[in-house]
Amino acid sequence: MTYTYLTNDFTMPAFLIVLLYKHRWDIEKIFHELKSKMNERKSWASSKESKKSHAIFECLTHNLLLLFEKHIEKTEVIRDEAEEKKQKGRIKTQTKKSVVKKVIMHVKNFINSALTRATQRTQRFIRWVRVWIYKQAPWSESILRLKEIWGIAAS
């Protein structure tokens, strides 16, 4: 598989250019999460300082959601099986459309598999957090609902 990256900086090593592109894409996906999933389309004020504060709060929210999801995965030993199933389906669809499907099936893209992406939380997870924060339900009840949302069979 061949990738082409455009740059006007010929002093950087190729791997660094690839990583910079990847990180830029991750930032774009975080903006998408904030705008589409959290309905943060514009700042609530017009001054430069207040816009800066708003951006900091959005970053904090994103990072807290990421940490919260990782904490749940670690302490409750559960993960979003529904999303994993969707991702496998996407990979199958992409593989079927590809001319070099045999190569893709055996070789994973290093950039996407070796580096953990911290970009987007699913809409299901964000909605679950919203509902269960305001509901003030017991943790065990909240986790049971999350298991349902994440496609985990009752044990």
URCORCOR-V189335 format. One record per residue. N is the residue number from 1. RES is the residue in three letters. PHI is phi in degrees with one decimal (NA if undefined). BURIAL is I if it has 9 or more other C-alpha atoms within 8 Angstrom, else O. Layout:
# URCORCOR-V189335
n:res:phi:burial
N:RES:PHI:BURIAL
N:RES:PHI:BURIAL
This chain:
# URCORCOR-V189335
n:res:phi:burial
1:MET:NA:O
2:THR:-116.6:O
3:TYR:-117.4:O
4:THR:-120.4:O
5:TYR:-122.5:O
6:LEU:-95.4:O
7:THR:-155.4:O
8:ASN:-113.2:O
9:ASP:-106.0:O
10:PHE:-92.7:O
11:THR:-91.3:O
12:MET:-81.0:O
13:PRO:-70.1:O
14:ALA:-57.3:O
15:PHE:-62.0:O
16:LEU:-69.9:O
17:ILE:-62.6:I
18:VAL:-61.7:I
19:LEU:-64.1:I
20:LEU:-64.2:O
21:TYR:-61.9:O
22:LYS:-61.9:I
23:HIS:-64.8:O
24:ARG:-63.5:O
25:TRP:-63.7:O
26:ASP:-59.5:I
27:ILE:-62.7:I
28:GLU:-60.2:O
29:LYS:-67.4:I
30:ILE:-67.1:I
31:PHE:-58.6:O
32:HIS:-60.4:I
33:GLU:-59.5:I
34:LEU:-64.7:I
35:LYS:-74.9:I
36:SER:-88.1:O
37:LYS:-91.7:I
38:MET:-112.9:O
39:ASN:55.0:O
40:GLU:-97.8:O
41:ARG:-95.0:O
42:LYS:-149.4:O
43:SER:-69.6:O
44:TRP:-84.4:O
45:ALA:-147.2:O
46:SER:-111.4:O
47:SER:-72.1:O
48:LYS:-60.7:O
49:GLU:-65.4:O
50:SER:-70.2:I
51:LYS:-65.0:I
52:LYS:-63.3:O
53:SER:-61.3:O
54:HIS:-60.1:I
55:ALA:-62.0:O
56:ILE:-64.2:O
57:PHE:-64.0:O
58:GLU:-64.4:I
59:CYS:-63.4:O
60:LEU:-60.9:O
61:THR:-60.0:O
62:HIS:-58.5:I
63:ASN:-66.5:O
64:LEU:-65.6:O
65:LEU:-62.4:I
66:LEU:-61.0:I
67:LEU:-63.2:O
68:PHE:-64.1:O
69:GLU:-63.3:O
70:LYS:-63.9:O
71:HIS:-62.2:O
72:ILE:-63.8:I
73:GLU:-59.5:I
74:LYS:-78.0:O
75:THR:-78.8:O
76:GLU:-95.2:O
77:VAL:52.2:O
78:ILE:-132.5:I
79:ARG:-145.1:O
80:ASP:-76.5:I
81:GLU:-69.1:I
82:ALA:-63.1:I
83:GLU:-68.8:I
84:GLU:-61.4:O
85:LYS:-64.2:O
86:LYS:-61.9:O
87:GLN:-62.7:O
88:LYS:-62.8:O
89:GLY:-63.9:O
90:ARG:-63.6:O
91:ILE:-63.5:O
92:LYS:-61.4:O
93:THR:-62.3:O
94:GLN:-63.8:O
95:THR:-66.4:I
96:LYS:-64.1:O
97:LYS:-78.6:O
98:SER:-80.7:O
99:VAL:-71.5:O
100:VAL:-105.4:O
101:LYS:-61.9:I
102:LYS:-64.2:O
103:VAL:-67.2:O
104:ILE:-64.1:I
105:MET:-65.0:O
106:HIS:-100.3:O
107:VAL:-120.9:O
108:LYS:-91.0:O
109:ASN:-70.1:O
110:PHE:-58.9:O
111:ILE:-60.2:O
112:ASN:-81.9:O
113:SER:-97.7:O
114:ALA:-81.5:O
115:LEU:-109.2:O
116:THR:-71.0:O
117:ARG:-86.0:O
118:ALA:-113.8:O
119:THR:-85.9:O
120:GLN:-106.8:O
121:ARG:-90.4:I
122:THR:-75.0:O
123:GLN:-59.4:O
124:ARG:-60.0:O
125:PHE:-66.1:I
126:ILE:-61.3:I
127:ARG:-63.0:O
128:TRP:-59.8:I
129:VAL:-59.7:O
130:ARG:-56.5:O
131:VAL:-63.4:O
132:TRP:-78.1:I
133:ILE:-68.4:O
134:TYR:-76.8:O
135:LYS:-71.8:O
136:GLN:53.3:O
137:ALA:-83.4:O
138:PRO:-60.7:O
139:TRP:-55.5:O
140:SER:-60.3:O
141:GLU:-68.4:O
142:SER:-62.9:I
143:ILE:-67.1:O
144:LEU:-58.3:O
145:ARG:-66.7:O
146:LEU:-63.2:I
147:LYS:-60.0:I
148:GLU:-61.7:I
149:ILE:-63.1:I
150:TRP:-83.1:I
151:GLY:75.3:I
152:ILE:-97.9:I
153:ALA:-67.1:O
154:ALA:-63.8:O
155:SER:-109.0:O
